[in-house]
């Protein structure tokens, strides 16, 4: 009633001359049902009625309280007379909304939630207000979140909450037709925040409460909000717009399967036993004892599992297929004393069948997995990569693989995605030496005859400073990139030693803390061995991470590297909460080029999980489309020497939720993402009307058997000469024999 009287006072006596507006500011939360049942939905409506509708319905609808309040509170709720209802109804020129951490959520009585779930979805609240109160003009008079009281000026968490709320407001206006005409951030400067006191901060300007003069200093959020106001929102950035164009001739379009489906069950044709069919009684085959048929050699066609996988790959139109060998199964004892010849033959058959259909096998010698890191048990038991003997064991294993599979495999990966998160510095040191020795082994003993190429594949997710205006955050991002990628990349692709950033940081940590992190040193000979041991730069990329230096969330803070992991809640996320950030791939490719020069680059794995129960994997379609387009920008606009791109992963059987083929009841079904990827492959990118036509020479079909002839040209020339001489001799003998016969006649 007090509000209504003030509104009428202004309306009758001041509005004609002042031309202003008057309303009441109401605070609200948003609530969503625990389960999508009719009862829970009604409880959510009741919650909003009790918090917001209590004041909003009398003013914006009919002058009376919500019916849910009347039925639940009965006599406790006062009655309005008809005159009062008419007097209160319509006493607002706009809907003033407060949506913040304290009033809307933290001070909300738990009984007002009616056992439902709170949510910070401002967009849904705005749509509800618009629908419930006849689409009133809405002015957001207070909105923001909070950061820790210890956070100073780089308030990244606050920035991303602000970005989320303003983005949701914009979506409500653009997509939902909500009439929002103003937005206000809370607050200008840090202050006393209700029951939380000084333990949190919500200001755009930092205040040092311990200082005498309480000087104001602008935070990163000030710069963010200032830029936002200048642009009046989030206009599309030119660098984020898709481009048209195509990749070069011979570009490698691939798919990844960590480990191919291996089924070495012998075919019925290899069984030398003789059977008779018991037609009269059991209707089954009965083996005849003591009678055997002649045995025959194994053939690749005996493996039915290979034919199925090859047919699926052909359907996809890929040119390359990337998979890893299982060291622990090929050499179970870790040495050549016991060899699984059946499995080796299976791999030989798989590779040769790929070549037969013009698909290039890309084979990794080792990929770490959870159990024993996929090492032979004897090696895993005695220290794994901590033990220097594993280095020589890997070299022997690599030599065996080059010898056994080299006629079919021309594209080798020594180690695929060694996880730096789980590596000690000693293990990483030995791993680098093992890679380099395997590379030199191939280079000296196999390259000339097999004519292949070999390198290491590193996992390389992009790291972005949480506050783009902060020099400290940029330093943190640079440091993490060196620890995550440079640790293994710099010795191989750079100067032969670990990044200087790593050595300096560990020296500093060891001197000020109780840590004793020892980064080993390479001898000069080892540096020469490791430096340059590559033919290309292979990387796996999945997502982008935001990092900052201000400690905000202890759970996501790395004390060792002094880095705070930040989440941009406006980013698109997969079901496993992996951020989908296509532009991160382009930044990564540019970073690799700037660090290591014009090295040939292959994106060996790039993929995202999606809801396995959904028929249409729309997220993966979006992911593939946009990540490949960013790769095209890197190739076209940034002159990155990009040679190939591989999607992760082949099917859901070997990589659940990541596959381009679903798998159920022993059947593979292509998903929409597979068909979309196939279309991109067929177009070699994203050609437009003005894209010049690229005439690529037709590739000659690969022939694994031809290796025998290519490597014995001199012998073949000699045999050919003897054959021709023999034919000519026969012709001469025949000719002169006939002449002699005619002469005697």
C-alpha positions in Angstrom: 0.0 0.0 0.0 2.9 2.4 0.8 4.4 1.7 -2.7 1.0 2.3 -4.4 0.5 5.6 -2.6 3.9 6.9 -3.6 3.3 5.8 -7.2 0.0 7.6 -7.3 1.5 10.7 -5.7 4.2 10.8 -8.5 1.7 9.9 -11.2 -0.8 12.7 -10.2 1.6 15.5 -9.1 5.0 15.1 -10.6 4.9 13.0 -13.8 3.2 15.7 -15.9 6.1 18.1 -15.3 9.0 15.7 -14.7 8.1 12.9 -17.2 9.8 10.2 -15.1 9.1 6.6 -14.2 8.5 4.8 -10.9 8.4 1.2 -9.9 9.4 -1.2 -7.1 12.6 -3.4 -7.2 11.8 -7.0 -6.5 14.4 -9.7 -5.8 14.0 -13.3 -7.0 15.8 -16.6 -7.5 15.1 -19.2 -10.1 14.0 -22.7 -9.3 13.8 -25.9 -11.4 12.1 -29.2 -10.6 14.1 -32.1 -9.1 12.2 -34.4 -11.5 10.0 -33.4 -14.4 6.7 -34.4 -12.7 3.6 -32.4 -12.6 3.8 -32.1 -8.8 7.4 -30.8 -8.8 6.6 -28.3 -11.5 3.7 -27.0 -9.4 6.1 -26.7 -6.4 8.4 -24.6 -8.5 5.6 -22.3 -9.4 4.7 -22.1 -5.8 8.2 -21.2 -4.9 8.3 -18.3 -7.4 4.8 -17.2 -6.2 6.0 -17.0 -2.6 9.2 -15.1 -3.4 8.4 -12.9 -6.4 4.7 -13.2 -6.9 3.9 -12.1 -3.4 4.6 -8.5 -4.5 4.5 -8.8 -8.3 1.0 -10.2 -8.8 -0.9 -7.5 -6.8 1.0 -4.8 -8.7 1.2 -6.2 -12.2 -1.9 -8.5 -12.5 -5.0 -8.0 -10.3 -4.2 -6.3 -7.0 -4.3 -9.6 -5.0 -1.8 -12.2 -3.8 -1.1 -15.5 -5.7 -3.7 -18.2 -5.3 -1.0 -20.7 -4.1 -0.2 -18.3 -1.2 -3.9 -17.9 -0.4 -4.5 -21.7 -0.3 -1.3 -22.4 1.8 -1.4 -19.5 4.3 -5.2 -19.1 4.5 -5.9 -16.7 7.4 -2.3 -15.6 7.9 -2.4 -13.6 4.7 -4.3 -10.3 4.9 -7.2 -9.5 2.7 -7.3 -6.5 0.2 -10.6 -4.7 -0.2 -11.8 -4.2 -3.8 -10.9 -0.5 -3.5 -7.4 -1.5 -2.4 -7.0 -4.0 -5.2 -7.8 -1.3 -7.8 -5.5 1.1 -6.1 -2.5 -1.3 -6.1 -3.0 -2.8 -9.5 -0.9 -1.3 -12.2 1.3 0.9 -9.9 4.5 0.2 -11.8 5.9 1.7 -15.0 8.3 -1.2 -15.5 9.4 -4.4 -13.8 12.6 -3.7 -11.7 14.4 -7.0 -11.0 17.2 -7.8 -8.6 19.0 -11.1 -9.3 22.2 -11.5 -7.2 24.0 -14.0 -5.0 22.9 -12.6 -1.6 19.3 -11.5 -1.7 18.2 -13.9 -4.4 19.9 -17.0 -3.1 21.9 -16.9 0.2 19.3 -15.1 2.3 16.4 -17.1 0.8 14.5 -19.1 3.4 15.0 -22.8 2.6 11.3 -23.4 3.0 10.6 -21.2 0.1 12.3 -23.7 -2.2 9.7 -26.3 -1.6 12.3 -29.1 -1.9 13.2 -28.1 -5.5 16.5 -27.0 -7.0 17.9 -23.5 -7.2 19.4 -22.4 -10.5 21.2 -19.2 -11.6 19.4 -19.1 -15.0 18.6 -15.5 -15.4 17.2 -16.1 -19.0 14.6 -18.5 -17.7 13.5 -16.1 -14.9 13.2 -13.3 -17.4 11.0 -15.4 -19.7 8.9 -16.5 -16.7 8.3 -12.9 -15.7 7.4 -11.9 -19.2 4.9 -14.8 -19.5 3.5 -14.4 -16.0 3.0 -10.6 -15.9 2.0 -9.8 -19.5 5.4 -8.9 -21.0 6.2 -5.8 -18.9 9.3 -3.7 -19.7 12.0 -5.1 -17.5 14.9 -3.2 -16.0 17.6 -5.3 -14.2 18.5 -3.0 -11.4 21.0 -5.4 -9.6 22.9 -8.4 -10.9 26.3 -10.0 -10.5 27.9 -12.8 -8.5 30.8 -12.7 -6.0 34.5 -13.7 -5.6 36.6 -14.6 -2.6 37.5 -11.8 -0.3 41.2 -12.6 -0.9 40.9 -11.9 -4.7 42.4 -8.6 -5.7 42.2 -7.1 -9.1 42.2 -10.0 -11.6 38.7 -11.2 -10.8 38.2 -13.7 -13.6 35.5 -15.6 -11.9 33.4 -12.4 -11.5 34.0 -11.6 -15.2 32.7 -14.9 -16.4 29.6 -14.7 -14.2 29.0 -11.2 -15.5 29.5 -12.5 -19.1 27.0 -15.3 -18.4 24.3 -13.1 -17.0 24.6 -10.5 -19.7 24.6 -13.1 -22.4 21.5 -14.7 -21.0 19.8 -11.3 -20.9 20.7 -10.8 -24.6 19.3 -14.2 -25.4 16.1 -13.4 -23.6 15.7 -10.3 -25.7 16.8 -11.8 -29.1 15.3 -15.3 -28.9 12.5 -15.1 -26.3 11.0 -11.7 -27.1 11.4 -10.5 -23.5 11.2 -6.7 -23.2 14.4 -5.9 -21.2 15.5 -2.3 -21.6 18.2 -1.9 -19.0 20.9 -3.7 -17.0 22.8 -2.7 -13.9 25.9 -4.4 -12.3 26.2 -4.7 -8.6 28.3 -3.1 -7.5 30.6 -0.2 -8.2 33.1 -1.0 -5.5 33.8 -3.6 -2.8 31.9 -3.2 0.4 30.2 -4.8 3.4 28.1 -7.7 1.9 25.2 -8.4 4.3 25.9 -11.6 6.4 29.1 -12.4 4.5 30.7 -9.1 5.6 34.1 -8.6 4.0 34.7 -12.3 3.2 33.5 -11.8 -0.4 33.8 -9.1 -3.0 31.3 -7.9 -5.6 32.7 -4.6 -6.7 34.1 -3.5 -10.1 36.7 -1.5 -8.1 39.0 -3.1 -5.6 39.2 -1.6 -2.1 42.0 -2.4 0.3 40.1 -2.4 3.6 43.3 -2.6 5.6 44.8 0.6 4.1 44.3 4.0 5.6 43.0 5.9 2.5 40.9 3.0 1.1 42.2 3.7 -2.4 40.0 2.4 -5.3 41.7 0.4 -8.0 39.9 -0.9 -11.2 39.7 -4.7 -11.6 39.7 -6.7 -14.8 35.9 -6.7 -14.6 35.9 -2.9 -15.1 37.8 -3.3 -18.4 35.5 -6.1 -19.4 32.3 -4.1 -18.6 33.7 -1.0 -20.3 34.4 -2.9 -23.5 31.0 -4.5 -23.3 29.3 -1.1 -23.0 31.3 0.4 -25.9 30.2 -2.5 -28.2 26.7 -2.6 -26.8 26.9 -6.3 -26.3 28.8 -9.1 -28.0 29.1 -8.3 -31.7 30.5 -11.2 -33.8 34.3 -11.1 -34.0 35.7 -11.3 -37.5 38.3 -13.9 -36.5 35.5 -16.2 -35.2 33.5 -16.2 -38.4 33.7 -19.3 -40.6 35.7 -19.1 -43.8 35.4 -20.8 -47.2 38.3 -22.7 -48.7 39.9 -26.0 -49.2 43.0 -27.9 -48.0 45.9 -28.8 -50.2 46.2 -31.9 -52.4 47.2 -35.0 -50.5 45.8 -33.7 -47.2 45.4 -36.6 -44.8 41.8 -37.1 -43.7 41.8 -39.6 -40.9 40.0 -41.3 -38.1 41.4 -42.7 -34.8 40.8 -45.9 -32.9 43.0 -46.3 -29.9 43.1 -50.0 -30.3 41.6 -51.9 -33.3 39.2 -54.7 -32.6 41.3 -57.8 -32.5 39.6 -61.1 -33.1 42.1 -63.9 -33.9 39.5 -66.7 -33.7 40.6 -69.2 -36.4 38.3 -69.6 -39.4 36.6 -72.9 -39.9 38.7 -73.5 -43.0 41.8 -73.8 -40.8 40.4 -76.8 -38.9 42.1 -79.9 -40.1 39.7 -82.3 -38.4 37.1 -84.2 -40.3 33.4 -84.1 -39.3 30.3 -86.0 -40.2 26.8 -84.6 -39.8 24.5 -86.7 -37.6 21.3 -86.2 -39.6 19.3 -88.8 -37.8 19.7 -88.0 -34.1 21.6 -85.0 -32.7 21.6 -83.0 -36.0 25.1 -81.9 -35.0 28.6 -82.3 -36.5 30.6 -85.2 -34.9 34.4 -85.2 -35.2 35.9 -88.3 -36.7 38.8 -89.4 -34.5 42.1 -90.1 -36.2 41.1 -88.6 -39.6 42.6 -85.3 -40.7 42.5 -83.2 -43.8 45.6 -81.4 -45.1 46.4 -78.2 -43.4 46.6 -74.9 -45.3 48.4 -71.6 -44.6 46.6 -68.8 -42.8 45.3 -66.0 -45.1 44.1 -62.5 -44.2 40.6 -63.3 -45.4 40.3 -65.7 -42.5 39.8 -62.7 -40.1 36.2 -61.7 -40.4 36.7 -58.8 -38.0 39.1 -57.1 -40.4 36.7 -57.1 -43.3 34.0 -55.4 -41.2 36.2 -52.7 -39.9 37.7 -52.0 -43.4 34.2 -51.7 -44.9 33.2 -49.1 -42.3 36.3 -47.1 -43.0 35.7 -47.2 -46.7 32.2 -45.9 -46.1 33.7 -42.9 -44.3 35.9 -42.0 -47.3 39.0 -41.4 -45.0 42.4 -41.6 -46.4 44.3 -42.5 -43.2 43.5 -44.7 -40.2 45.4 -44.2 -36.9 45.6 -47.0 -34.3 48.0 -48.2 -31.6 49.7 -51.6 -31.2 49.6 -53.4 -27.9 53.2 -53.8 -26.7 52.1 -55.9 -23.7 50.4 -58.5 -26.0 52.9 -58.6 -28.8 55.9 -59.2 -26.4 54.3 -60.4 -23.2 57.6 -60.8 -21.4 59.0 -57.5 -22.7 61.6 -59.1 -24.9 61.9 -61.3 -28.0 61.9 -64.6 -26.0 58.1 -64.8 -26.4 56.3 -63.4 -29.5 52.6 -63.4 -30.1 52.9 -64.4 -33.8 49.1 -64.7 -34.2 48.6 -61.1 -33.2 51.5 -59.8 -35.3 50.0 -61.7 -38.3 46.6 -60.0 -37.5 48.2 -56.6 -37.5 50.0 -57.4 -40.8 46.7 -58.4 -42.4 45.0 -55.3 -41.1 47.6 -53.0 -42.5 47.8 -54.8 -45.9 44.0 -54.7 -46.2 44.0 -51.0 -45.5 46.5 -50.4 -48.2 44.5 -52.6 -50.6 41.6 -50.1 -50.3 43.9 -47.0 -50.5 43.8 -46.2 -46.7 47.1 -45.4 -45.2 47.7 -47.1 -41.8 49.2 -44.7 -39.1 50.5 -46.9 -36.4 51.6 -46.0 -32.9 54.1 -48.3 -31.2 52.9 -47.4 -27.7 50.0 -45.6 -26.1 49.7 -45.4 -22.3 46.5 -46.8 -20.8 45.3 -47.3 -17.3 46.5 -50.8 -16.6 50.3 -51.0 -16.4 50.5 -48.1 -18.8 50.0 -50.8 -21.6 53.6 -52.0 -20.8 54.6 -55.6 -20.6 54.1 -56.8 -17.0 57.8 -57.4 -16.4 58.6 -53.8 -17.4 55.7 -52.3 -15.5 56.6 -54.3 -12.4 60.2 -53.0 -12.2 59.5 -49.2 -12.5 58.1 -48.8 -16.0 59.6 -45.7 -17.5 61.4 -44.9 -14.3 63.7 -47.8 -15.1 66.3 -47.0 -17.8 66.1 -50.7 -19.0 62.7 -49.9 -20.4 64.4 -47.6 -22.9 66.4 -50.5 -24.5 63.3 -52.8 -24.3 61.3 -50.2 -26.3 64.0 -49.9 -28.9 64.1 -53.7 -29.4 60.3 -53.8 -29.6 60.4 -51.0 -32.1 62.9 -52.8 -34.3 60.7 -55.9 -34.2 57.7 -53.9 -35.3 59.6 -52.1 -38.1 60.8 -55.5 -39.4 57.5 -57.2 -39.1 55.1 -54.4 -40.3 57.4 -52.0 -42.1 56.4 -53.3 -45.6 52.9 -52.2 -44.9 53.3 -49.2 -42.5 54.9 -46.0 -43.8 53.6 -43.7 -41.1 54.8 -44.4 -37.5 54.2 -42.8 -34.1 56.7 -43.9 -31.4 54.6 -42.8 -28.4 51.0 -41.6 -28.7 49.8 -39.1 -26.1 52.1 -39.7 -23.2 50.3 -38.1 -20.3 52.5 -35.4 -18.7 50.0 -35.3 -15.8 51.1 -38.8 -14.8 54.8 -38.6 -15.7 57.6 -38.1 -13.3 60.6 -36.1 -14.5 62.7 -39.2 -14.6 60.1 -41.2 -16.6 59.8 -38.3 -19.0 63.5 -38.2 -19.4 63.7 -41.9 -20.3 60.7 -41.7 -22.5 62.4 -39.0 -24.6 65.6 -41.1 -25.0 63.5 -44.1 -26.0 61.7 -42.1 -28.7 64.9 -40.6 -30.0 66.7 -44.0 -30.2 63.7 -45.6 -32.0 63.7 -42.7 -34.4 67.4 -43.0 -35.2 67.0 -46.8 -35.5 64.3 -46.3 -38.2 66.3 -43.5 -39.9 69.5 -45.6 -40.2 68.2 -49.1 -40.8 64.7 -48.9 -42.3 64.0 -45.5 -43.9 65.9 -46.2 -47.1 64.2 -49.5 -47.9 60.7 -48.7 -46.4 60.5 -45.0 -47.2 58.3 -44.1 -44.2 58.2 -41.3 -41.7 58.1 -41.3 -37.9 57.6 -39.0 -35.0 56.0 -38.7 -31.6 52.4 -37.6 -30.9 51.8 -35.2 -28.0 48.5 -34.2 -26.3 48.2 -30.4 -26.7 45.2 -28.6 -25.3 45.3 -24.9 -25.6 45.7 -22.7 -22.4 44.2 -19.2 -22.4 44.7 -16.5 -19.8 41.5 -16.1 -17.8 41.8 -12.3 -17.8 43.0 -11.2 -21.3 44.0 -7.8 -19.8 46.2 -9.4 -17.1 50.0 -9.7 -17.6 50.1 -12.1 -14.6 47.5 -14.4 -16.2 49.4 -14.4 -19.5 52.6 -15.4 -17.7 50.7 -18.3 -16.0 49.3 -19.4 -19.4 52.7 -19.4 -21.0 54.1 -21.4 -18.1 51.4 -24.1 -18.3 52.0 -24.4 -22.1 55.6 -25.1 -21.5 54.9 -27.7 -18.7 52.1 -29.4 -20.7 53.6 -29.3 -24.2 57.1 -27.8 -24.2 58.3 -30.4 -21.6 58.4 -33.1 -24.3 58.3 -30.9 -27.4 61.3 -28.6 -26.7 64.0 -31.3 -26.5 62.8 -32.9 -29.8 61.6 -29.9 -31.9 63.6 -27.1 -30.2 67.1 -26.9 -28.7 67.5 -30.5 -27.4 66.9 -29.5 -23.7 63.9 -28.8 -21.5 62.3 -25.3 -21.7 64.1 -22.7 -19.7 60.8 -21.7 -18.1 60.6 -25.2 -16.5 64.1 -25.1 -15.2 63.7 -21.6 -13.8 60.4 -22.4 -12.1 61.6 -25.6 -10.5 64.7 -23.9 -9.3 62.6 -21.2 -7.7 60.2 -23.8 -6.1 63.0 -25.9 -4.7 64.7 -22.8 -3.2 61.6 -21.4 -1.4 59.7 -24.6 -0.5 60.3 -28.0 0.9 59.9 -29.5 -2.7 62.7 -31.3 -4.3 61.6 -31.5 -7.9 64.7 -32.6 -9.9 64.6 -32.0 -13.7 67.3 -34.3 -15.1 70.0 -33.0 -17.4 70.9 -34.3 -20.8 74.5 -34.9 -21.8 75.7 -33.2 -24.9 75.5 -36.5 -26.8 72.0 -37.0 -25.6 70.9 -33.6 -26.7 72.3 -34.3 -30.2 70.5 -37.6 -30.1 67.1 -36.1 -29.2 67.2 -32.8 -31.0 65.6 -33.2 -34.5 64.3 -36.7 -34.0 61.1 -36.0 -35.9 59.7 -36.0 -39.4 56.6 -34.0 -38.4 54.8 -32.6 -35.4 51.8 -34.8 -34.4 49.4 -33.5 -31.7 46.1 -34.4 -30.1 43.8 -31.6 -29.3 40.4 -31.7 -27.5 39.7 -28.6 -25.6 40.9 -25.3 -24.1 41.6 -24.4 -20.5 41.4 -21.0 -18.8 44.0 -20.2 -16.1 44.7 -17.3 -13.7 47.1 -16.5 -11.0 44.6 -15.3 -8.3 43.7 -18.1 -5.9 39.9 -18.3 -6.0 38.8 -21.9 -5.7 41.0 -24.2 -3.6 39.7 -27.4 -5.3 40.9 -26.1 -8.7 44.1 -24.5 -7.6 47.5 -26.1 -8.4 49.9 -25.1 -5.6 52.8 -26.6 -7.4 52.5 -24.4 -10.5 50.6 -21.6 -8.7 47.7 -21.6 -11.2 44.0 -21.3 -10.8 41.8 -23.2 -13.2 38.8 -21.1 -14.3 35.6 -22.1 -16.1 33.9 -19.8 -18.6 30.3 -20.8 -17.8 29.1 -19.3 -21.1 31.1 -21.8 -23.2 29.4 -24.8 -24.7 30.2 -27.9 -22.7 30.0 -31.6 -23.5 28.2 -34.1 -21.2 31.5 -34.7 -19.5 31.9 -30.9 -19.0 34.7 -30.6 -21.6 34.6 -27.0 -23.0 34.0 -26.8 -26.8 36.3 -24.0 -27.9 37.1 -24.3 -31.7 39.3 -21.2 -31.8 41.7 -22.8 -29.3 42.9 -25.2 -32.1 43.9 -22.3 -34.3 45.7 -20.6 -31.5 47.5 -23.8 -30.7 48.6 -24.4 -34.3 49.9 -20.8 -34.5 51.8 -21.3 -31.2 53.5 -24.5 -32.5 54.6 -22.7 -35.7 55.9 -19.7 -33.7 57.9 -22.0 -31.4 59.2 -24.7 -33.7 59.1 -23.1 -37.2 57.5 -24.3 -40.4 57.3 -28.0 -39.3 54.7 -30.2 -41.0 51.8 -30.6 -38.5 49.2 -33.4 -38.2 46.2 -33.1 -35.8 46.2 -36.7 -34.9 43.1 -36.7 -32.7 40.3 -34.2 -32.2 36.9 -35.2 -30.8 34.3 -34.7 -28.2 31.9 -36.9 -26.2 28.2 -36.7 -26.8 25.1 -38.2 -25.2 25.1 -41.8 -26.2 21.3 -42.1 -26.0 20.7 -39.4 -28.5 20.0 -40.5 -32.1 21.4 -37.2 -33.5 24.9 -36.3 -32.2 24.4 -32.6 -32.9 27.2 -31.5 -30.6 29.7 -33.6 -32.4 28.5 -32.3 -35.8 29.0 -28.8 -34.5 32.4 -29.7 -33.0 33.8 -31.3 -36.2 32.5 -28.5 -38.4 34.0 -25.7 -36.4 37.2 -27.3 -35.4 38.1 -28.2 -39.0 37.1 -24.7 -40.0 39.6 -23.3 -37.5 42.2 -25.7 -38.8 41.5 -24.3 -42.3 42.0 -20.7 -41.0 45.4 -21.8 -39.6 46.4 -23.3 -42.9 44.9 -20.5 -45.1 45.3 -17.3 -43.1 48.3 -18.1 -40.8 50.3 -20.2 -43.2 50.6 -23.1 -40.8 52.1 -26.2 -42.5 49.1 -28.4 -41.7 49.3 -31.8 -43.4 46.4 -33.7 -41.9 43.4 -33.9 -39.5 42.1 -37.0 -37.7 38.7 -37.3 -35.8 38.5 -39.1 -32.5 37.0 -41.7 -32.5 36.0 -44.5 -34.9 33.2 -46.2 -32.9 31.5 -46.4 -29.6 32.6 -50.0 -28.9 36.3 -49.0 -28.4 35.6 -45.4 -27.3 32.1 -45.1 -25.7 30.4 -41.7 -26.4 33.1 -40.6 -28.8 32.5 -42.7 -31.9 31.2 -41.7 -35.3 29.6 -45.1 -35.4 27.3 -46.3 -32.7 27.5 -49.9 -31.5 24.7 -52.0 -30.2 23.8 -55.7 -30.5 26.9 -56.5 -32.6 25.9 -53.8 -35.2 27.6 -50.6 -36.2 25.4 -47.7 -37.3 26.8 -44.4 -38.7 25.8 -41.3 -36.8 25.0 -38.0 -38.5 28.5 -36.8 -37.5 30.1 -39.5 -39.6 28.1 -38.4 -42.7 28.9 -34.8 -42.0 32.6 -35.6 -41.7 32.4 -37.6 -45.0 30.9 -34.6 -46.7 33.8 -32.4 -45.5 36.3 -35.0 -46.7 34.6 -35.3 -50.2 34.8 -31.5 -50.5 38.4 -31.3 -49.1 37.2 -28.6 -46.8 34.6 -25.8 -47.2 34.6 -24.7 -50.8 32.5 -21.6 -51.8 31.3 -20.1 -55.0 34.6 -18.2 -55.4 36.9 -21.0 -54.2 39.3 -21.8 -57.1 39.2 -25.3 -58.3 42.1 -27.4 -57.1 43.3 -30.0 -59.6 45.0 -32.8 -57.7 46.9 -35.6 -59.6 45.3 -39.0 -59.1 47.1 -41.1 -56.5 48.5 -44.4 -57.6 47.0 -47.3 -55.7 49.3 -48.6 -53.0 50.6 -52.1 -53.5 52.3 -53.8 -50.6 53.5 -56.7 -52.7 55.3 -54.2 -55.0 57.9 -53.6 -52.4 59.6 -56.9 -53.4 60.0 -55.6 -57.0 60.9 -52.0 -56.1 63.8 -53.2 -53.9 65.2 -55.7 -56.5 65.3 -53.6 -59.7 68.8 -54.7 -60.7 67.8 -58.4 -60.4 64.6 -57.9 -62.4 66.5 -56.0 -65.1 69.0 -59.0 -65.4 66.2 -61.5 -65.5 64.3 -59.5 -68.1 67.5 -59.3 -70.3 68.0 -63.1 -70.1 64.3 -63.6 -71.0 64.5 -61.3 -74.0 67.8 -62.9 -75.1 66.2 -66.4 -74.8 63.1 -65.3 -76.9 65.3 -63.8 -79.6 67.5 -66.9 -79.7 64.5 -69.1 -80.2 63.2 -66.9 -83.0 66.5 -67.0 -84.8 66.8 -70.8 -84.5 63.2 -71.2 -85.8 63.8 -68.8 -88.7 67.1 -70.4 -89.9 65.7 -73.9 -89.5 62.8 -73.1 -91.9 65.2 -71.6 -94.4 67.3 -74.7 -94.3 64.3 -76.9 -94.9 63.3 -74.9 -98.0 66.8 -75.0 -99.4 66.9 -78.9 -99.2 63.5 -79.1 -100.8 
